[in-house]
Amino acid sequence: MKKIVNFLWSIVFYHFSAVAQSDVNTLIKEQHNNDSTVRHENQVKKKDVYSTIESKKMGEIDFPDEKPCFRLDEISINNTPLEMSAATKIKEEAVGRCLGKQGISKLAQTLQDVFINAGYITTRIEIPPQDLSSAILRLNVIPGRIDDVILESDDVTKAILPFGKEDILNVRDIEQGLENLQRVPGVDVKINIEPGSRDSYSRIVIYTNRKTSWNMRASVNNWGDKSTGQYLASVSGYAYNLAHINDIFYLSGSQSISAGYSSISTYYSFPLGYWEYELFYSHSVSHQGINSDEQVLDYSGKNHYASIKTSRTLYRDRDKKVSAFIEALRRKSDYQLDEIKLALQKRDMSNIRLGINYKQNYAAAMLNGTLVYHRFTRLFGGQPSPDMVTGDVSSGSHLLSLDINYLKRLSYGSLQAYYDVNLGMQYAPETLVLQDQLALGSRWNVRGFENSAGLYGDKGFYLQNTVNIMTGLKGAEPYLGLDYGEVSMSHSSQQGDTKRLMGATIGLKGSVNSLRYNVSLSAPLAYPSELKTDRLTMNFNLTYQI
């Protein structure tokens, strides 16, 4: 009897595979899009810190002609905390010259400016008494050190700070520490540098002014998919500084009003000096009915996503930062048709992501770019997907992605606005599994196609352009957007195989007390003829936070 039942189900499944495979792929994509949307909405935005100390302009030194003067064949800098090419260049300018008292003072001051530009704002250059008849000028560096670090509120541990007692004081370390302290909402951090109890020493006094250690957020929007429920409701709880290391924890639950999609996710992160550590986990369930002749088959899917990420700031100066990260992630997916599990759709994959991030702050603009290498690995228990085993897709799932955001303040007479552009690119030399492909047609890239199946490909790019207008009205900011993107498959070599989208949007966003809103109308402008999409889409998102 069991064999007969299995045989009958195999006939049903064969027929289903022939007529509805595109519906299966659509559900997988929609669930993935919903998961990404929920995670994006729950992110806690962290504040970047850049120096307010003006950089000293370094040019060729204009040494005065003086009498008497001393020819200098060598310049020796003692006790320097670092070797800098700028200091070497300045020394080379002075070697071979005949310098008097003013010239030597100017040389020392210029070297002092080099140290200030490098962040050593309390370090001094000293000219000791010496005999210059040897043609050797000796300069002493008096490092400015930290006498003590005082946390007035005593609500975080000093371990999260990249500086401590007896360290040479560098304003870059102070800036990094400020970022670590104000990464959570509800703080107003002040850091004072005060004279210490010893010569050349300073006290670092920190006031966190913490106003809250938790938040609750509830939201409703129509950012879901029609097949699993377009209206999504979410509730999220945030806790800050639980372990006194300025850590962030949240627990979030989301569900479509029709109950076709539901998810739960949690996140935890904390800083440690120039390092940051992040943990994330989510579980989602979705289901929909798929028509097959006169039958309606219940197709459901379960997704598990877990990741651990470590990042480190490698370099920073007054207006730039470079950081790198490594992330390990595990993704498990199970799908079934009524009561039959679909083995070919099952996924249990592990991936490694290596990335580098560059940020630069300009006078009226900001640049943020991230380059990521992503690949499949068997570590952490990952298993090749069925299409990897058969060779239909890449067994390594290698891909490169680049994301760039540029924000520019605009001013035309009395009109104030800012231009927000996002460029996303992905390249893969071989065919990827569905979950790794570049997806176009969402509010995060090409708007106007929110209710369509979108386009997917192994490689491609998108350019999202938004002009946000500052009206001067409290809590109201209109915006206009025009987006373009294209994708293709890695095995494709013909130009006609590239698929393109173009869309536009107009909207209004802002806040009224604790209520934030975003309402927009978007429309498709250009798309493949086979893609089904609405002529006009209304989007809204309402969020209330306490």
Backbone torsions as a table, in degrees:
resi	resn	phi	psi	omega
1	MET	NA	-42.2	-178.9
2	LYS	-62.1	-37.8	179.8
3	LYS	-65.6	-37.4	179.8
4	ILE	-65.5	-43.5	178.8
5	VAL	-61.2	-46.1	179.7
6	ASN	-62.4	-37.6	179.1
7	PHE	-64.5	-44.9	178.9
8	LEU	-62.3	-40.4	178.7
9	TRP	-66.3	-33.6	179.5
10	SER	-66.1	-34.6	176.6
11	ILE	-65.7	-45.1	178.4
12	VAL	-60.3	-46.6	-177.7
13	PHE	-65.7	-36.9	178.3
14	TYR	-62.7	-44.4	178.6
15	HIS	-64.4	-40.7	178.7
16	PHE	-61.5	-43.1	-178.1
17	SER	-63.5	-33.1	-176.8
18	ALA	-74.8	-33.5	-172.3
19	VAL	-106.3	-15.7	-169.7
20	ALA	-134.3	20.3	179.8
21	GLN	-62.9	-34.7	178.3
22	SER	-64.5	-34.2	176.7
23	ASP	-66.0	-37.6	177.5
24	VAL	-61.4	-49.6	179.7
25	ASN	-60.8	-37.8	178.9
26	THR	-62.6	-42.5	179.4
27	LEU	-64.0	-41.9	178.1
28	ILE	-59.8	-44.8	-179.7
29	LYS	-65.3	-42.3	-178.1
30	GLU	-65.0	-40.0	178.5
31	GLN	-65.7	-40.4	177.1
32	HIS	-62.4	-41.5	178.9
33	ASN	-64.4	-42.2	178.1
34	ASN	-62.0	-43.4	178.7
35	ASP	-60.5	-43.2	-179.6
36	SER	-65.5	-39.6	179.3
37	THR	-63.4	-45.4	179.8
38	VAL	-61.2	-44.0	-179.4
39	ARG	-65.8	-41.1	-179.9
40	HIS	-61.9	-41.8	-178.4
41	GLU	-68.8	-28.0	-176.1
42	ASN	-87.5	-6.4	-177.5
43	GLN	-60.9	139.8	172.6
44	VAL	-94.3	117.7	-178.1
45	LYS	-75.4	128.2	-177.7
46	LYS	-101.3	147.3	-176.6
47	LYS	-91.0	130.4	173.0
48	ASP	-86.0	148.2	-179.2
49	VAL	-120.4	128.8	175.4
50	TYR	-127.8	156.6	-172.1
51	SER	-70.1	142.7	172.6
52	THR	-98.8	-1.1	179.3
53	ILE	-81.6	122.7	-179.2
54	GLU	-64.9	135.3	178.6
55	SER	-74.0	137.5	176.8
56	LYS	-75.0	128.7	179.8
57	LYS	-73.5	127.8	-177.3
58	MET	-108.2	116.8	176.2
59	GLY	-133.9	-169.6	178.3
60	GLU	-68.2	135.3	-176.1
61	ILE	-77.2	130.3	177.7
62	ASP	-94.0	87.8	-179.3
63	PHE	-75.2	134.8	178.6
64	PRO	-76.9	154.2	172.0
65	ASP	-81.6	124.5	-175.5
66	GLU	-134.7	152.0	171.2
67	LYS	-135.7	127.2	-0.4
68	PRO	-76.5	164.9	176.4
69	CYS	-144.0	166.6	-177.7
70	PHE	-128.4	128.0	176.7
71	ARG	-70.7	134.1	-178.9
72	LEU	-114.0	117.1	176.7
73	ASP	-97.6	-15.7	-178.8
74	GLU	-152.6	142.1	175.3
75	ILE	-124.2	121.7	-177.4
76	SER	-111.5	125.3	177.3
77	ILE	-109.0	113.8	-176.3
78	ASN	-95.0	146.5	171.6
79	ASN	66.1	28.1	-179.4
80	THR	-74.8	137.3	-179.3
81	PRO	-78.8	-8.9	-178.8
82	LEU	-159.7	159.3	174.6
83	GLU	-102.7	125.0	-177.5
84	MET	-127.5	136.1	-179.9
85	SER	-63.3	-32.6	179.0
86	ALA	-63.8	-39.7	178.5
87	ALA	-66.7	-39.4	178.4
88	THR	-62.8	-41.0	179.4
89	LYS	-63.3	-40.5	179.7
90	ILE	-66.3	-41.0	177.2
91	LYS	-60.6	-40.7	-179.7
92	GLU	-65.2	-32.2	177.8
93	GLU	-64.8	-33.8	-174.8
94	ALA	-87.5	-27.8	-177.5
95	VAL	-64.1	132.3	-179.8
96	GLY	92.7	-5.9	179.2
97	ARG	-94.0	162.6	173.8
98	CYS	-106.7	109.7	-174.2
99	LEU	-113.8	141.3	173.9
100	GLY	-100.7	-161.1	-175.6
101	LYS	-61.7	-46.0	-178.6
102	GLN	-67.3	-39.2	179.8
103	GLY	-64.4	-41.1	178.8
104	ILE	-67.1	-39.5	177.3
105	SER	-64.0	-39.0	179.2
106	LYS	-66.6	-37.7	176.7
107	LEU	-62.3	-46.0	-179.6
108	ALA	-63.8	-39.7	-180.0
109	GLN	-66.4	-39.0	178.6
110	THR	-64.6	-41.1	176.1
111	LEU	-64.8	-35.9	176.2
112	GLN	-59.8	-41.8	179.1
113	ASP	-64.0	-33.4	177.1
114	VAL	-61.0	-44.6	179.7
115	PHE	-66.6	-38.1	178.4
116	ILE	-63.6	-43.8	178.5
117	ASN	-62.2	-30.1	178.6
118	ALA	-81.8	-2.1	176.6
119	GLY	103.3	-6.4	-178.8
120	TYR	-86.9	73.7	-169.1
121	ILE	-77.2	-15.8	178.6
122	THR	-109.6	4.5	176.9
123	THR	-83.1	140.3	-176.0
124	ARG	-121.3	151.2	171.1
125	ILE	-100.9	128.9	-177.8
126	GLU	-120.6	138.1	176.2
127	ILE	-102.3	103.8	-178.0
128	PRO	-77.6	158.5	173.0
129	PRO	-58.9	136.9	-177.3
130	GLN	-163.6	164.5	177.1
131	ASP	-99.0	113.3	-176.8
132	LEU	-88.9	5.4	178.1
133	SER	-65.8	-18.5	178.4
134	SER	-80.1	-4.4	-178.3
135	ALA	66.3	20.6	177.9
136	ILE	-118.0	122.3	176.7
137	LEU	-100.4	125.1	179.5
138	ARG	-108.3	128.2	177.0
139	LEU	-120.2	138.6	178.8
140	ASN	-105.3	137.9	173.6
141	VAL	-99.7	124.6	176.7
142	ILE	-104.4	97.7	-176.6
143	PRO	-63.5	135.3	172.5
144	GLY	-84.8	119.5	-174.6
145	ARG	-111.5	168.4	179.9
146	ILE	-93.9	121.5	179.2
147	ASP	-78.3	-40.9	-179.9
148	ASP	-166.2	154.3	174.3
149	VAL	-113.7	119.3	-174.7
150	ILE	-116.3	119.8	174.4
151	LEU	-98.9	102.5	-173.8
152	GLU	-61.6	-37.5	-178.5
153	SER	-87.1	-17.4	176.2
154	ASP	53.9	39.6	-178.8
155	ASP	-108.0	-1.4	174.5
156	VAL	-135.2	157.1	178.0
157	THR	-85.9	148.5	-179.1
158	LYS	-68.9	-12.4	-177.3
159	ALA	-62.6	-23.3	-178.7
160	ILE	-79.8	-9.5	-178.0
161	LEU	-89.5	141.6	-179.6
162	PRO	-85.9	18.1	179.0
163	PHE	-143.6	159.4	-179.5
164	GLY	-158.6	-176.1	-178.1
165	LYS	-58.1	135.3	178.3
166	GLU	78.1	-5.4	175.4
167	ASP	-69.9	151.7	171.6
168	ILE	-69.9	128.5	-175.4
169	LEU	-72.8	124.0	176.4
170	ASN	-132.1	128.1	-175.8
171	VAL	-64.4	-23.5	176.5
172	ARG	-65.2	-38.8	175.4
173	ASP	-65.1	-37.6	178.5
174	ILE	-63.7	-43.1	179.5
175	GLU	-63.3	-41.9	177.9
176	GLN	-63.9	-41.3	177.0
177	GLY	-62.1	-38.9	178.1
178	LEU	-63.9	-40.2	176.2
179	GLU	-60.8	-43.7	179.7
180	ASN	-63.0	-34.9	-177.2
181	LEU	-78.4	-33.3	-176.0
182	GLN	-105.5	20.4	178.1
183	ARG	-71.4	-16.2	179.4
184	VAL	-104.4	150.5	175.8
185	PRO	-68.3	162.5	172.7
186	GLY	81.8	18.7	175.4
187	VAL	-125.2	153.4	176.1
188	ASP	-133.4	82.9	-168.8
189	VAL	-79.7	133.7	173.0
190	LYS	-125.1	132.9	177.2
191	ILE	-122.8	121.7	178.5
192	ASN	-110.3	138.3	173.1
193	ILE	-104.7	113.1	-174.7
194	GLU	-117.9	155.8	178.0
195	PRO	-58.8	139.4	179.1
196	GLY	-89.7	-173.5	-178.2
197	SER	-83.7	-8.5	-179.8
198	ARG	-126.6	157.8	178.8
199	ASP	-62.4	136.5	179.9
200	SER	69.6	13.7	178.0
201	TYR	-114.1	149.6	179.5
202	SER	-133.8	150.1	173.9
203	ARG	-98.0	137.1	174.1
204	ILE	-102.5	113.8	-178.4
205	VAL	-109.9	125.0	-173.2
206	ILE	-118.7	130.2	174.7
207	TYR	-118.1	117.8	-179.8
208	THR	-86.4	-28.3	179.4
209	ASN	48.2	53.1	-176.6
210	ARG	-74.8	125.2	-178.2
211	LYS	-100.4	-27.8	-179.5
212	THR	-150.4	154.8	177.4
213	SER	-122.5	12.2	178.7
214	TRP	-158.6	160.6	173.2
215	ASN	-145.3	152.9	170.1
216	MET	-123.8	140.5	-178.4
217	ARG	-137.3	133.1	175.2
218	ALA	-125.2	139.2	-178.5
219	SER	-144.0	155.4	173.1
220	VAL	-141.4	138.2	180.0
221	ASN	-153.7	173.1	175.9
222	ASN	-112.0	40.3	-176.7
223	TRP	-89.9	1.7	177.7
224	GLY	-78.6	-173.5	-180.0
225	ASP	-105.6	146.7	-175.9
226	LYS	-59.2	-36.4	-174.8
227	SER	-69.6	-31.1	-178.3
228	THR	-113.1	1.3	179.7
229	GLY	117.7	110.0	-174.2
230	GLN	-75.9	-30.0	-176.3
231	TYR	-94.0	119.2	-177.8
232	LEU	-110.6	137.1	174.3
233	ALA	-120.3	138.6	-177.0
234	SER	-136.4	147.5	172.1
235	VAL	-132.7	129.5	-177.6
236	SER	-132.5	139.7	175.1
237	GLY	-118.3	131.2	-177.4
238	TYR	-117.6	136.8	174.6
239	ALA	-127.3	136.1	-175.4
240	TYR	-121.3	142.7	173.6
241	ASN	61.6	37.4	-179.6
242	LEU	-62.4	-41.4	-177.0
243	ALA	-101.3	14.7	-178.6
244	HIS	59.8	32.7	174.8
245	ILE	-126.8	26.7	-178.4
246	ASN	53.5	40.3	179.3
247	ASP	-79.6	157.9	179.3
248	ILE	-121.9	130.1	176.1
249	PHE	-132.9	137.1	170.9
250	TYR	-141.8	154.0	174.3
251	LEU	-131.2	126.9	-172.8
252	SER	-134.1	141.2	174.3
253	GLY	-127.6	137.7	-179.5
254	SER	-134.8	149.5	178.2
255	GLN	-157.1	141.9	173.1
256	SER	-75.9	151.2	-177.1
257	ILE	-60.2	-33.4	179.6
258	SER	-82.8	-1.7	179.4
259	ALA	66.8	18.8	175.8
260	GLY	-79.4	-14.8	178.6
261	TYR	-141.8	138.2	174.1
262	SER	-149.3	150.8	-179.8
263	SER	-151.9	156.3	171.3
264	ILE	-136.5	138.0	-178.0
265	SER	-143.2	154.3	178.2
266	THR	-143.6	153.0	-173.6
267	TYR	-147.3	144.5	176.4
268	TYR	-147.1	136.0	177.9
269	SER	-150.1	155.7	176.6
270	PHE	-155.4	152.4	177.6
271	PRO	-97.2	158.6	174.8
272	LEU	-152.2	92.9	-176.1
273	GLY	66.1	-123.8	178.4
274	TYR	-88.4	6.1	-178.9
275	TRP	-105.8	156.2	171.3
276	GLU	-141.7	141.4	-177.8
277	TYR	-124.9	137.6	-176.7
278	GLU	-135.8	139.9	174.4
279	LEU	-126.8	138.8	-179.8
280	PHE	-144.4	142.2	175.4
281	TYR	-145.7	140.3	174.5
282	SER	-144.3	151.5	176.6
283	HIS	-137.6	128.7	-179.4
284	SER	-135.0	152.8	179.0
285	VAL	-133.2	135.5	175.8
286	SER	-141.9	152.9	176.0
287	HIS	-155.5	154.2	179.3
288	GLN	-155.5	161.5	175.1
289	GLY	-91.9	134.5	178.7
290	ILE	-116.7	125.1	-178.9
291	ASN	-77.2	131.3	175.2
292	SER	-138.3	100.4	-171.6
293	ASP	56.6	-119.0	-178.0
294	GLU	-97.3	6.4	-179.4
295	GLN	-103.0	152.7	170.0
296	VAL	-117.7	111.3	-176.8
297	LEU	-95.5	135.6	179.3
298	ASP	-87.2	111.4	179.4
299	TYR	-106.2	124.6	-176.1
300	SER	-131.4	155.6	179.8
301	GLY	-142.7	147.8	176.1
302	LYS	-125.8	131.5	179.3
303	ASN	-120.6	136.5	171.4
304	HIS	-122.7	133.9	-179.4
305	TYR	-136.4	126.3	177.9
306	ALA	-137.1	140.4	179.8
307	SER	-147.2	151.6	171.7
308	ILE	-131.8	132.4	-172.5
309	LYS	-134.0	136.5	175.9
310	THR	-125.4	129.3	179.0
311	SER	-131.4	154.4	179.9
312	ARG	-141.9	136.8	172.6
313	THR	-76.8	118.6	-177.2
314	LEU	-90.3	-33.8	-175.4
315	TYR	-154.0	142.8	171.1
316	ARG	-152.8	145.6	170.5
317	ASP	-134.9	-159.7	-170.8
318	ARG	-65.6	-24.2	-178.1
319	ASP	-138.3	10.3	-178.6
320	LYS	-137.1	151.4	175.1
321	LYS	-142.9	140.2	174.4
322	VAL	-127.5	128.7	178.4
323	SER	-135.7	160.1	178.2
324	ALA	-132.3	155.8	179.6
325	PHE	-146.5	157.8	170.5
326	ILE	-130.3	135.5	-177.4
327	GLU	-134.1	132.4	173.3
328	ALA	-110.5	131.9	-178.7
329	LEU	-136.6	152.5	-179.9
330	ARG	-128.1	129.5	-179.4
331	ARG	-127.7	125.7	178.4
332	LYS	-124.5	133.0	179.7
333	SER	-135.8	135.6	175.9
334	ASP	-131.5	133.5	-179.6
335	TYR	-129.2	148.5	177.7
336	GLN	-147.5	151.8	178.9
337	LEU	-109.4	111.2	-168.3
338	ASP	53.0	-114.7	-177.6
339	GLU	-102.3	3.6	-175.4
340	ILE	-99.3	121.8	177.3
341	LYS	-75.1	137.7	-177.8
342	LEU	-98.4	98.8	-174.3
343	ALA	-63.9	-34.0	-177.4
344	LEU	-71.3	-18.8	178.7
345	GLN	-93.7	-7.6	-175.9
346	LYS	-70.4	139.5	178.0
347	ARG	-133.6	138.3	173.9
348	ASP	-146.6	78.5	-168.9
349	MET	-113.8	147.2	171.6
350	SER	-117.2	144.8	-179.5
351	ASN	-138.2	153.2	173.1
352	ILE	-116.2	134.9	176.2
353	ARG	-123.8	127.7	175.9
354	LEU	-116.7	130.6	-175.9
355	GLY	-143.9	159.5	174.4
356	ILE	-133.7	137.9	-176.0
357	ASN	-122.0	139.0	178.5
358	TYR	-127.1	129.9	176.7
359	LYS	-128.5	139.9	175.5
360	GLN	-139.7	136.4	179.8
361	ASN	-105.7	122.5	177.4
362	TYR	-105.3	177.7	-177.9
363	ALA	-60.0	-40.8	-179.4
364	ALA	-136.7	31.7	-178.0
365	ALA	-158.6	163.7	176.5
366	MET	-141.2	142.0	179.2
367	LEU	-123.4	134.9	-179.8
368	ASN	-140.8	116.9	-178.4
369	GLY	-132.1	141.0	-179.6
370	THR	-134.1	126.8	176.2
371	LEU	-110.1	129.2	-173.7
372	VAL	-131.2	135.6	169.0
373	TYR	-107.4	131.5	-173.7
374	HIS	-129.7	137.2	177.3
375	ARG	-152.7	159.2	176.0
376	PHE	-80.1	147.3	176.1
377	THR	-145.1	152.3	175.7
378	ARG	-85.7	-4.9	177.3
379	LEU	-61.7	158.4	177.9
380	PHE	63.1	20.5	175.4
381	GLY	87.0	9.7	-179.2
382	GLY	-66.3	143.8	179.9
383	GLN	-123.7	141.8	176.5
384	PRO	-60.1	143.1	177.2
385	SER	-73.5	161.1	179.5
386	PRO	-55.3	-39.2	179.7
387	ASP	-73.2	-21.8	170.4
388	MET	-69.2	-41.7	-178.8
389	VAL	-64.2	-40.9	-178.6
390	THR	-78.3	-11.9	-179.7
391	GLY	87.3	7.7	179.1
392	ASP	-70.7	-27.7	176.8
393	VAL	-130.9	169.0	-178.4
394	SER	-61.6	134.8	177.7
395	SER	-76.6	-17.1	179.9
396	GLY	-102.6	-18.9	-179.4
397	SER	50.4	47.5	179.5
398	HIS	-77.3	134.6	173.8
399	LEU	-155.1	153.7	173.8
400	LEU	-117.5	136.6	176.5
401	SER	-132.5	147.7	178.8
402	LEU	-132.9	127.0	177.0
403	ASP	-125.1	125.7	-178.8
404	ILE	-127.9	130.9	173.8
405	ASN	-120.5	131.6	178.1
406	TYR	-128.5	125.4	-178.1
407	LEU	-119.2	122.5	-174.5
408	LYS	-129.7	128.6	176.4
409	ARG	-77.6	133.1	-179.4
410	LEU	-118.3	144.5	179.2
411	SER	-144.6	118.3	177.0
412	TYR	-127.6	92.6	-176.1
413	GLY	64.9	-121.7	179.7
414	SER	-85.4	-8.7	-178.7
415	LEU	-84.2	124.0	177.5
416	GLN	-115.7	135.2	-179.2
417	ALA	-154.9	173.5	170.5
418	TYR	-141.5	141.6	-176.1
419	TYR	-100.5	125.4	-177.0
420	ASP	-119.5	113.5	-179.1
421	VAL	-120.8	135.5	177.7
422	ASN	-123.6	124.6	176.5
423	LEU	-114.0	124.3	176.8
424	GLY	-123.0	134.4	-179.6
425	MET	-136.0	145.8	175.2
426	GLN	-141.8	139.2	176.3
427	TYR	-134.0	133.2	175.4
428	ALA	-136.4	128.1	-178.3
429	PRO	-72.6	-19.6	-178.6
430	GLU	-133.7	168.0	-178.6
431	THR	-64.0	136.4	-176.6
432	LEU	-104.4	158.9	169.6
433	VAL	-64.6	156.9	-174.1
434	LEU	-54.9	-40.2	-175.4
435	GLN	-68.6	-18.7	-178.7
436	ASP	-98.6	-5.3	-177.6
437	GLN	-71.9	155.8	176.0
438	LEU	-76.5	126.6	-178.4
439	ALA	-106.4	129.9	176.2
440	LEU	-117.6	147.8	176.8
441	GLY	112.3	26.6	177.8
442	SER	-120.0	173.6	179.4
443	ARG	-69.0	-11.8	-178.8
444	TRP	-91.8	-6.6	178.4
445	ASN	-140.0	-81.3	-179.7
446	VAL	-107.3	105.5	-178.1
447	ARG	-80.5	157.0	-176.2
448	GLY	109.8	-9.2	-176.7
449	PHE	-126.4	27.4	-174.6
450	GLU	-61.6	-29.6	-178.1
451	ASN	-102.3	16.0	178.0
452	SER	-106.6	172.1	177.2
453	ALA	-73.0	-16.3	179.3
454	GLY	74.3	-174.8	177.7
455	LEU	-120.4	144.4	179.4
456	TYR	-131.0	144.7	177.5
457	GLY	-161.8	165.0	-180.0
458	ASP	-74.8	-28.5	-178.8
459	LYS	-144.0	156.9	-179.3
460	GLY	159.2	-168.6	179.7
461	PHE	-157.1	166.2	172.0
462	TYR	-145.5	154.7	176.8
463	LEU	-132.0	114.1	-179.5
464	GLN	-108.0	121.8	-177.3
465	ASN	-117.1	128.0	179.0
466	THR	-136.2	131.3	172.8
467	VAL	-109.9	116.6	179.7
468	ASN	-101.1	124.7	-174.2
469	ILE	-100.3	127.5	179.3
470	MET	-93.6	102.8	-173.4
471	THR	-82.3	-18.3	-173.8
472	GLY	90.7	-11.7	176.3
473	LEU	-79.7	131.1	-177.7
474	LYS	-64.3	126.1	174.4
475	GLY	74.7	21.8	179.9
476	ALA	-140.8	120.7	-178.2
477	GLU	-139.0	100.3	176.7
478	PRO	-73.2	155.6	179.2
479	TYR	-148.6	155.4	177.7
480	LEU	-127.3	143.9	-178.9
481	GLY	-141.6	145.8	175.2
482	LEU	-139.2	124.6	-172.6
483	ASP	-128.1	152.9	177.0
484	TYR	-145.3	145.0	176.5
485	GLY	-159.1	158.3	175.8
486	GLU	-148.5	149.9	179.6
487	VAL	-138.0	158.2	173.8
488	SER	-153.4	166.2	178.1
489	MET	-91.2	151.7	-175.4
490	SER	-66.5	-28.8	-179.3
491	HIS	-83.0	-3.4	-177.3
492	SER	-83.6	133.9	178.2
493	SER	-121.9	-3.6	-178.6
494	GLN	-98.6	139.8	-177.2
495	GLN	-62.0	-32.0	-178.7
496	GLY	-68.7	-13.3	180.0
497	ASP	-81.3	-9.8	176.4
498	THR	-77.5	130.4	-179.3
499	LYS	-109.5	140.7	-171.2
500	ARG	-127.2	148.5	174.3
501	LEU	-130.8	144.0	169.7
502	MET	-140.6	133.6	-179.5
503	GLY	-146.4	166.0	-178.6
504	ALA	-137.3	159.7	179.4
505	THR	-148.9	154.2	171.7
506	ILE	-139.1	136.4	-174.6
507	GLY	-157.6	178.4	178.3
508	LEU	-139.5	130.8	178.1
509	LYS	-135.5	160.5	180.0
510	GLY	165.1	-159.1	-178.3
511	SER	-150.0	150.2	172.8
512	VAL	-129.1	104.6	-173.9
513	ASN	56.3	-118.1	-177.2
514	SER	-91.9	1.3	-178.9
515	LEU	-99.7	122.8	175.2
516	ARG	-107.8	144.0	-178.0
517	TYR	-138.3	155.8	175.3
518	ASN	-151.0	113.6	-178.4
519	VAL	-124.7	134.3	-177.5
520	SER	-150.7	159.5	170.1
521	LEU	-118.7	130.6	179.4
522	SER	-128.8	153.3	-176.5
523	ALA	-143.5	142.7	174.7
524	PRO	-78.2	141.2	178.8
525	LEU	-111.4	-36.1	179.2
526	ALA	-151.0	136.3	-177.4
527	TYR	-166.8	161.8	177.6
528	PRO	-62.0	146.9	-175.3
529	SER	-64.2	-27.2	-177.8
530	GLU	-80.8	-9.1	-178.7
531	LEU	-83.6	122.5	177.9
532	LYS	-86.4	126.3	-178.5
533	THR	-149.9	156.6	177.1
534	ASP	-77.9	149.3	179.0
535	ARG	-70.6	-29.7	-179.6
536	LEU	-148.7	135.5	-178.8
537	THR	-125.1	128.8	174.0
538	MET	-98.5	129.8	179.7
539	ASN	-121.0	142.9	174.2
540	PHE	-145.7	152.6	175.2
541	ASN	-146.6	121.8	178.0
542	LEU	-116.8	130.7	-178.0
543	THR	-133.1	130.3	176.6
544	TYR	-119.2	127.6	-176.1
545	GLN	-129.8	137.6	175.1
546	ILE	-124.4	NA	NA
